[in-house]
Amino acid sequence: MVDFSNQPTMKGFFAPTRFEVDVYDCEVVGKIPTDINGAFVRLGGDWFYPPKSADDSPFNVDGYVSMFRFKNGIVDFKGRWVKTPRFLADRAAHKQLFGMYRNPLTDDPSVKDLDRTVSNTTPLAFAGKLFTLKEDSLPYEINCNTLETIGPWNFHGKYKSLTFTAHPKVDPVSGEMICYGYEATGLETNDVFLYTINKKGEVTREVRFKVPYISMVHDIGLTQKHVIIPVFGFVTSMERLKEGKVHWGWDSKAPSYVGVIPRDGDGKDIRWFKGPERATVHTLNARTEGEKVILEAPIYDSNPFPFFPPIDGSPWDPQKARAFIRRNTFNLGSNDDGFTEEKLFQMNVSDLGRVDDRFLSLPYRYAFTAYGDRDRPFDEARAGNLKGRVNNCYGRFDLATGKMNSYFAGDTHSLQEVCFIPRTNSTEEGAGYIIGVASNYAEMRSELIIADAQHLEDGDVARVILPFRATAQVHGRWMAENELPVA
């Protein structure tokens, strides 16, 4: 019998679901636009067996991949566990064998040296394959029709890093993927291997360098000429792991660094810029303008995650764990190692922001992300005592004018990460739809919303209703029909 009673946060809507599912001809409120054909693939997770420690990171949950497949106005839903060696070992033992987040020293001896990834962060379609990603291991290939796990993938043996980022970037001009692994040569190493992979899935370039200190390098920025590498205050050490702690702790005294490297450069060409305490967990977009490299991102003042606590023992500060859309400008023509920072909007937002991917690495105008509007109604009697913790709106943020347009999900709902679908046969930036899963706390179910990205105030174009709570999502991707071949 699986017992989650010692996990007080896993109750109600947030209780583990622990099942795989197929739902055909999903209930739809409204009408699916005729030009939406493809798949919205989500990756996140759930605890199949309870964690060994109640204060483990939620990023340690078992991977779960799900897919809304769209065809001619019909939507089917499928969900499967990502069956990594870790998941299979736990299932065979009927219990949790693995310890704290990214700390193999806390594992059961029976799984020593086993790949302990849960592969639960980002789905990726590239070179005709579907992958699940987590930055502590190689990608796992997934059957794009059945969602069954095939196994780890190393790009024909040419990818040498032991790890692979959760946030590769695909250049919309060349079709190449820029990706990397940090802690690339093993646990507690500050090596980063940066790769270029062509449209066929072949490694064409590898660059190796070291970061200023061992840190989480979760996301990068990409321009047509440069790669931007944010390094910030999540730190680790072997001493920390030997003490049985989670991999990361927050060092408020650690400066933020941002590396800028030419896409055709070598490790010696990287330029490090130094800034104040910040956390750039996810990026929006970047571009090169002459000698200036410009990055926009939802950036935190300090530690965003209470489960990676400050190393000095001080309490986590939720007021500093707010992300604001900021613009950082790096002047390659200057000898100064500093950079300028501008807050583009005064409201704090979710850091899970997206852009129209056709404009990635290029000049662009719009960013999309979720946020919580406390002036909107919230039915606490039906939804529960969650009012201050919900993102009830998606916003389109105009970086040229400073204007924001808003979509409201409803008075018992909280929104997960937004995704953008371009309108068929349109090349205009932002012409298309936003899509994302809303948690309906009152009805204990998940609902996929679709709205016109240029008319968010009009509300839903369509809403796909699931008759249950879907597993929590970290990231999702829209994948066009030609990216995921149908069997």
ABEGO torsion letter per residue (X at the ends): XBBAAABAABBEAABBAGBBBBBBGBBBBEBBBAABBEBBBBBBEBBABBBABAABBAAABBBBBBBBBBBGGBBBBBBBBBBBAAAAAAAAAGBBABBBBGBAAABBAAABGBBABAGAABBBBBGGBBBBBBAABBBBBBBAAAGBBAEBBAGGGABABABBBABBBBBAAAGBBBBBBBGAAEBGBABBBBBBBBAAGBBABBBBBBBABBBBBABBBBBAABBBBBBBABBBBAAAAAAGBBABBBBAABBBBBBBBBAABBAAABBBBBBBBBBBABBABBBBBEABBBBBBBBBABBABAABBBAAGBBBBAAAABBBBBBBBBBAABABABBBBBBABABBBBABBBBBAAABGBBBABBBBBBBBAABBBBAAAAEBAAAABBABBBBBBAAAGBBBBBBAEAABBBBBBBBBBBBGBABBGBEBBBBBBBBAAAGBBBBBBBBAABAAAEBABBBBBABBBBBBABBBBBBAAABBBX
